[in-house]
Amino acid sequence: MPADLDQLKEKALNCNNCSLRQSCRGVVFGEGDPNSPLMFVGEGPGQTEDELGRPFVGMAGQLLDKILLAADLPRESVYITNIVKCRPPGNRTPTLAEMQICLPWLRQQFALIRPRFIILLGLAATHGILGPNFTMGKCHGQWFERKGILFMPTYHPAAVLRNPHLKKLVWEDFQKISSAVKQTPEQFNS
């Protein structure tokens, strides 16, 4: 395993393990504070992310930034990435097979960053990490422990843009996230 995120990113930028790499501009690895106890994982890059090479910078990312700021969790204090690092054609949801192929990159990010909390943005990320038996309506806002890490699924910001009635549910989830992080301030503010 690479010694740090920069080495891992260099390796990931050259990945051709699946067909997604053939239809995108480049690999969108992830960004943020590598020492944060809080990591956000989405499903995959969209068009804007593919063009800019950064995760969550399109309309959904702009909404995520606003939610993070309102929850007193500024973007620069967390780490943000996706399960698949390459844009699926037409912004479709990545398949479970594509997520499985890309999962080793994410696992190495987990190992290097060692977050205490991982927030799964959307059902695809939830299925890719926790398994296919989860439904967002039943699992959002709940903590699930795996190997000492707490995972919380919540609705993807793009879903909130499509369905504004989800705002209240997402806000409640982010209040739980903020509260959990504030209980470990020595990690969050280091």
C-alpha positions, 0 to 999 in steps of 0.5 A, spaced: 500 500 500 502 507 498 505 510 504 500 516 503 494 519 499 499 523 494 502 516 492 495 513 492 492 518 488 498 517 483 497 510 482 489 511 481 490 516 476 493 511 472 487 506 473 484 502 467 481 496 471 474 497 468 470 500 462 469 507 466 476 510 465 474 509 457 468 514 457 471 519 462 476 525 462 480 523 468 480 520 475 476 524 480 480 521 486 478 525 492 480 531 496 480 535 503 483 534 510 487 527 510 487 528 518 479 529 519 475 524 522 469 525 518 469 522 510 463 523 505 463 518 500 458 519 494 457 514 488 461 517 483 463 523 479 458 527 475 460 531 469 462 538 472 467 533 477 469 530 471 471 536 467 474 539 474 477 533 477 474 534 483 469 531 487 462 534 489 463 541 485 457 541 481 450 543 483 449 537 488 456 539 491 454 546 492 448 544 496 453 539 500 458 545 501 452 549 504 449 544 508 456 542 511 457 550 513 450 550 516 452 544 520 459 547 522 463 542 518 466 546 513 468 543 507 476 544 508 475 540 515 472 534 512 475 529 506 470 528 500 470 522 495 466 517 491 466 509 491 467 510 483 473 514 481 471 515 474 464 518 471 459 513 469 456 515 462 451 519 462 451 520 469 448 514 470 448 510 477 455 506 477 453 498 477 455 494 483 460 490 479 463 497 477 463 499 485 466 492 487 472 494 482 473 501 484 472 499 492 480 497 493 482 504 492 476 507 497 479 502 502 486 504 501 483 511 502 480 509 508 486 506 511 490 512 510 485 517 512 483 513 518 476 516 519 472 515 525 465 517 521 464 515 514 457 518 511 454 515 505 451 520 500 445 516 497 443 509 496 448 507 491 454 509 496 450 505 501 449 499 497 456 499 495 459 499 502 454 496 507 450 492 502 444 491 497 439 490 503 438 497 505 433 502 503 434 509 504 428 511 507 429 506 513 437 507 514 438 514 513 440 518 519 442 511 523 449 509 525 452 502 523 458 500 526 463 496 521 470 495 524 470 500 529 468 506 524 461 509 524 457 509 517 451 513 516 447 513 510 443 520 508 440 522 502 445 524 496 444 532 495 442 531 488 436 527 491 435 533 495 435 538 489 430 533 485 425 532 492 426 539 496 421 535 501 428 531 503 431 537 506 428 536 513 431 529 513 438 531 511 438 537 516 436 532 521 442 527 519 447 532 519 445 535 526 447 528 528 453 528 524 455 534 527 453 532 534 458 526 533 464 530 531 463 535 536 464 529 541 471 528 538 473 535 538 480 533 539 480 529 533 476 534 529 480 540 530 487 537 530 
